[in-house]
Amino acid sequence: MFTTLLPMAGAAAPSTGQLFMSEFMGTAVLLLLGGGVVATNLLPKSKGKGGGWLMINMGWGLAVFAGVYVAYLSGGHLNPAVTIAKAVGHMFDPAVELAPGVAVTAVNITVYIIAQFVGAFVGAVLVWLSFKRHFDEQCEPAFKLGVFSTGPEIRSYGWNCVTEAIGTAVLIIWIYVSGYTTTAIGPLGVALIIVVIGNSLGGPTGYAINPARDLGPRVAHAILPIKGKGGSDWAYSWVPVVGPIVGAIIATVIVFASGLA
């Protein structure tokens, strides 16, 4: 998400394979820890069952914190919306890179986004393996799906999309402007902004604000042999993809048009 964690000075630019593995591993960690805190909160007989919304938001924030560190080599995007925002920013300012020394090219953008989706899928599978016996317990199918993907409390696709776009816009604007502060707090800063977005704007939709975070695990939910899982709610699946992308583009335009970056 962020480019304050840099390769060692004098190090060669990362290879395509290194960029893929960086984003893949970071996003897998993000989903393992983020999906894990939801499973801990929702699934039967979990020691953390009923921990509540703040527990989930704190868990997701710290999952981002961990994932960004793991993906330091690629700048720790972990999110196609962030990668797309960087690509749009490059149109305004050719100096914008995906990460220090990583050019904005069609190949690199594709590598980042594929790695993020695959990493999210694998992270979700690891959550299922970790909680396998709890998934086998009798439970509302919606709770089992909720471990993998988001869903609205009031289903209104247009307004749900607006919520996701606004939440993502807050994240993208913060990412762009945070680099200009005199005190850099690195991945801890992005962890805290994730928590506050969840607490303030996450109530309507569960705040995906990341297409890979939602779609990759939703695919995992669809194909894993989860007992009593129900459907994967494909009718809603486009919202956590389209909303964040729209929000990322709008936020980037605002940042550069207003001279904030």
C-alpha positions in Angstrom: 0.0 0.0 0.0 2.8 2.2 0.7 6.4 2.8 -0.2 8.2 3.7 3.0 9.8 0.2 3.3 12.5 0.2 0.8 15.1 -2.3 -0.4 18.6 -1.8 0.9 20.6 1.1 -0.6 22.4 0.0 -3.7 20.3 -3.1 -4.2 19.4 -4.1 -7.7 15.9 -3.4 -8.9 13.5 -6.3 -8.1 13.0 -8.8 -10.8 9.5 -9.6 -12.1 9.5 -12.8 -10.1 10.5 -11.0 -6.9 7.7 -8.5 -7.4 5.2 -11.3 -7.9 6.4 -13.2 -4.8 6.5 -10.0 -2.7 2.9 -9.0 -3.5 1.7 -12.7 -3.4 3.2 -13.3 0.1 2.2 -10.0 1.5 -1.4 -10.4 0.4 -1.5 -14.0 1.5 -0.5 -12.9 5.0 -3.0 -10.1 4.9 -5.9 -12.6 4.2 -4.6 -15.2 6.6 -4.6 -12.8 9.5 -7.6 -10.7 8.4 -9.8 -13.6 7.5 -8.5 -15.4 10.6 -9.8 -12.6 12.9 -13.2 -12.8 11.3 -13.2 -16.6 11.7 -12.2 -16.2 15.4 -15.1 -13.8 15.9 -17.8 -15.7 14.0 -17.3 -19.5 13.9 -18.7 -21.9 16.5 -16.6 -23.0 19.5 -13.9 -20.4 18.7 -12.2 -19.1 21.8 -12.7 -15.6 20.4 -16.3 -15.9 19.3 -18.3 -12.7 19.8 -15.3 -10.5 20.1 -17.1 -7.8 18.1 -16.6 -5.3 15.3 -13.7 -3.5 16.9 -11.8 -6.7 17.3 -12.3 -7.4 13.6 -11.2 -3.9 12.6 -8.2 -4.0 14.8 -7.3 -7.5 13.4 -7.6 -6.3 9.8 -5.5 -3.2 10.6 -2.7 -5.3 12.0 -3.1 -7.8 9.2 -2.3 -4.9 6.8 0.6 -3.9 9.0 2.1 -7.4 8.8 1.4 -7.8 5.0 3.0 -4.5 4.2 6.2 -5.6 5.9 6.3 -8.9 4.2 5.8 -7.2 0.8 8.4 -4.5 1.4 10.2 -5.3 -1.9 7.3 -4.3 -4.1 6.1 -1.4 -1.9 3.4 -3.4 -0.2 0.4 -2.6 -2.3 -1.6 -5.7 -1.4 -4.6 -4.2 -3.2 -5.3 -3.7 -6.9 -7.0 -0.4 -6.1 -3.6 0.9 -4.8 -1.8 -0.4 -7.9 -4.4 1.3 -10.2 -4.1 4.5 -8.2 -0.3 4.5 -8.8 -0.9 3.9 -12.5 -3.3 6.8 -12.7 -0.9 9.0 -10.7 1.8 8.2 -13.2 -0.4 9.8 -15.9 -0.3 13.0 -14.0 3.3 12.8 -12.9 5.7 10.5 -14.8 7.9 10.3 -11.6 5.3 8.2 -9.8 6.5 4.6 -9.6 4.8 1.5 -8.3 7.6 1.3 -5.7 11.1 2.9 -5.7 12.9 1.5 -8.8 9.7 -0.2 -10.1 8.4 1.5 -13.2 4.7 1.8 -14.0 4.4 -0.5 -17.0 1.6 -2.7 -18.2 3.7 -5.8 -17.3 4.4 -4.7 -13.8 0.8 -3.6 -13.2 -0.4 -7.0 -14.4 2.1 -8.9 -12.2 1.1 -6.9 -9.1 -2.7 -7.5 -9.6 -2.4 -11.2 -10.5 -0.1 -11.7 -7.4 -2.6 -9.9 -5.2 -5.6 -12.0 -6.3 -3.7 -15.3 -6.1 -2.3 -14.3 -2.7 -5.7 -13.5 -1.4 -7.0 -16.8 -2.6 -4.2 -18.7 -0.9 -4.6 -16.8 2.3 -8.3 -17.6 2.4 -7.5 -21.3 1.9 -5.1 -21.2 4.8 -7.8 -19.7 7.0 -10.1 -22.6 6.1 -7.3 -25.1 6.9 -6.7 -23.4 10.3 -10.3 -23.4 11.3 -11.4 -26.6 9.4 -13.1 -28.3 12.4 -14.9 -25.1 13.2 -16.2 -24.8 9.7 -17.5 -28.3 10.1 -19.7 -27.2 12.9 -23.4 -26.2 12.4 -23.4 -22.5 11.7 -25.3 -19.9 9.7 -24.0 -20.1 6.1 -23.7 -16.3 6.1 -21.2 -16.4 8.9 -19.1 -18.9 7.0 -19.2 -16.7 3.9 -18.4 -13.7 6.0 -15.0 -15.2 6.9 -14.1 -15.1 3.2 -15.9 -12.0 1.7 -17.9 -9.0 2.5 -21.6 -8.4 2.3 -24.0 -5.4 2.8 -26.2 -5.0 5.8 -28.8 -3.2 3.6 -28.6 -4.5 0.0 -28.6 -1.6 -2.4 -25.9 -2.2 -5.0 -25.6 1.4 -6.1 -25.3 2.8 -2.6 -23.1 -0.1 -1.5 -20.8 0.8 -4.4 -20.7 4.4 -3.2 -19.8 3.3 0.3 -16.9 1.2 -1.0 -15.7 4.0 -3.3 -15.7 6.5 -0.4 -13.8 4.2 1.9 -11.2 3.4 -0.7 -10.9 7.1 -1.6 -10.0 7.9 2.0 -7.3 5.2 1.9 -5.8 6.3 -1.4 -5.7 10.0 -0.5 -4.0 9.1 2.8 -1.5 7.0 1.0 -0.6 9.8 -1.3 -0.4 12.6 1.2 1.1 10.7 4.1 4.5 10.7 2.5 4.8 14.5 2.9 4.5 14.5 6.7 7.7 15.3 8.7 7.3 12.1 10.9 6.9 8.9 8.9 5.3 6.1 10.8 5.4 3.6 8.0 3.1 0.5 8.0 1.8 1.4 11.4 0.1 4.4 9.8 -1.7 2.4 7.1 -2.8 -0.1 9.8 -4.4 2.7 11.8 -6.1 4.2 8.7 -7.6 0.8 8.0 -8.9 0.6 11.5 -10.5 4.0 11.4 -12.1 3.4 8.0 -13.6 0.2 9.4 -14.9 1.9 12.5 -16.3 4.9 10.7 -17.3 3.7 7.2 -17.3 -0.1 7.4 -20.8 -0.6 8.9 -22.8 -0.6 5.7 -20.8 -3.1 3.6 -18.0 -4.6 5.8 -15.5 -2.4 4.0 -13.6 -4.5 1.4 -11.9 -1.4 0.0 -9.8 -4.0 -1.9 -10.9 -6.0 -4.9 -8.4 -8.9 -4.3 -9.3 -9.1 -0.6 -12.9 -9.9 -1.5 -12.9 -11.7 -4.9 -10.0 -14.1 -4.3 -11.5 -15.4 -1.0 -15.0 -15.5 -2.5 -13.6 -17.9 -5.2 -12.0 -20.0 -2.4 -15.4 -20.1 -0.6 -17.0 -21.3 -3.9 -14.7 -24.2 -4.5 -13.6 -25.4 -1.1 -15.6 -28.3 0.4 -17.0 -26.3 3.3 -19.8 -28.2 5.1 -23.1 -26.3 5.0 -21.6 -23.2 3.4 -24.5 -22.1 1.2 -24.0 -19.8 -1.8 -21.1 -17.4 -2.4 -23.4 -14.4 -3.2 -22.1 -13.8 -6.7 -24.8 -11.2 -7.3 -23.0 -8.9 -4.9 -19.4 -9.8 -5.9 -19.0 -7.0 -8.4 -19.5 -4.3 -5.8 -16.3 -4.8 -3.8 -14.4 -4.8 -7.1 -16.0 -1.9 -8.9 -16.5 0.4 -5.9 -12.8 0.4 -4.8 -11.5 0.8 -8.3 -13.8 3.8 -8.9 -12.9 5.3 -5.5 -9.1 4.9 -6.2 -9.3 6.6 -9.6 -11.4 9.5 -8.2 -9.2 10.0 -5.2 -6.0 10.0 -7.4 -7.5 12.6 -9.7 -8.5 14.7 -6.7 -5.0 14.5 -5.2 -3.2 15.6 -8.4 -5.8 18.1 -9.6 -5.7 19.8 -6.3 -1.9 19.9 -6.1 -1.7 17.7 -2.9 0.9 15.5 -4.6 
